[in-house]
Amino acid sequence: MSRKAIEARKPVERPAVTSIRLDKFLKISRIIKRRTVANDACSTGHVTVNGKEGKPGMDVRVGDVLGIRFGEQYHEYEIVSIAEHAAKQNAADMYRPLS
């Protein structure tokens, strides 16, 4: 078998995800159920990242602290892990509530 054929058969290793868009993280982790709602919440100043106003396209990483205002309530979460996809039962493992 030729070297090219051997290389073609090897599985492609994808790099580990180290950061993700804020609106996508909120949706995948199911803190906010829909991405459009997450996008609107970020755009209107209801979400902060490490104390600074979060924008929808802002990259978040493990260890960042998210602050989210839902009406009169304010919640803080620390990002524990990042994934491109998460099953419903595993979504809560992506963050740790702080408040």
Residue pairs with C-beta under 8 A, 6 or more apart in sequence:
17 82
17 83
17 84
18 61
18 62
18 82
19 59
19 60
19 61
19 82
20 28
20 59
20 60
20 82
20 84
21 56
21 57
21 58
21 59
21 60
22 38
22 42
22 47
22 49
22 54
22 55
22 56
22 57
22 58
22 59
22 60
22 66
23 35
23 38
23 39
23 42
23 56
23 57
24 35
24 38
25 60
25 79
25 82
25 94
26 32
26 35
26 38
26 41
26 42
26 47
26 66
26 68
27 33
27 34
27 35
27 38
28 83
28 84
28 85
28 86
28 91
28 94
29 86
29 91
29 92
29 94
29 95
30 86
30 88
30 91
30 92
31 38
31 66
31 68
31 77
31 95
32 38
32 41
32 68
38 47
38 56
39 56
41 47
41 68
42 54
42 55
42 56
42 58
43 55
43 56
45 53
46 68
46 69
46 70
47 53
47 54
47 66
47 67
47 68
47 69
48 54
48 66
48 67
48 68
49 58
49 60
49 64
49 65
49 66
49 67
50 64
50 65
51 65
51 67
54 60
54 66
60 66
60 79
60 82
61 79
61 82
62 79
62 80
62 81
62 82
63 78
63 79
64 78
64 79
65 76
65 77
65 78
65 79
65 98
66 76
66 77
66 78
66 79
66 95
67 74
67 75
67 76
68 74
68 75
68 76
68 77
74 99
75 97
75 99
76 97
76 98
76 99
77 95
77 96
77 97
77 98
78 95
78 96
78 98
79 94
79 95
80 93
80 94
80 95
80 96
81 93
81 94
82 94
83 94
86 93
86 94
